[in-house]
Amino acid sequence: MKIKTIFFALSFIFLVFFFFPLLSILLNTYFGLPQYINRLVQIIGFILMLLGTTLIFYCINIFRLRGKGTPVPANPPNKLVKSGLYQYTRNPMHIGYLITIFGLSLFFGYLLLYVYLVLLFIFLNSYLVFVEEPALIKRFDKKYKEYLKKVPRWF
């Protein structure tokens, strides 16, 4: 794997799963915003974090095996991946990100983690619409246009 790919992936992981959640928690505490803690909700949150993380690794593996590449833009797959969960949704990895952050929100219970979850969804959806999908149309042309018609972006 290229150094650029590893750097990009680690930077993304750091920002999405550590920096912004930690910033949300610190700001939540600083401004005295609510935090809701319930043991059952925390258990559900932990299970969702595991589920979301498992989904992310599943998608990485599909990109590696079937796409002959990675989900990282610096080393994209050579083949369009349309199998596995990708036959039901075009973005199962992004769903995994959101499930993981939702689980994190439930686990810690800070209000601003929920705000971060909504902002992350808006960012991911905008990125898909304005950056990733146009790039995939350029790369895979008719195959991707057909895929767009058959498979929904989210559900």
Secondary structure, 3 states (H helix, E strand, C coil): CCHHHHHHHHHHHHHHHHHHHHHHHHHHHHCCCCECCCHHHHHHHHHHHHHHHHHHHHHHHHHHHCCCCCCCCCCCCCCCCCCHHHHCCCCHHHHHHHHHHHHHHHHHCEHHHHHHHHHHHHHHHHHHHHHHHHHHHHHHHHHHHHHHHHCCCCC
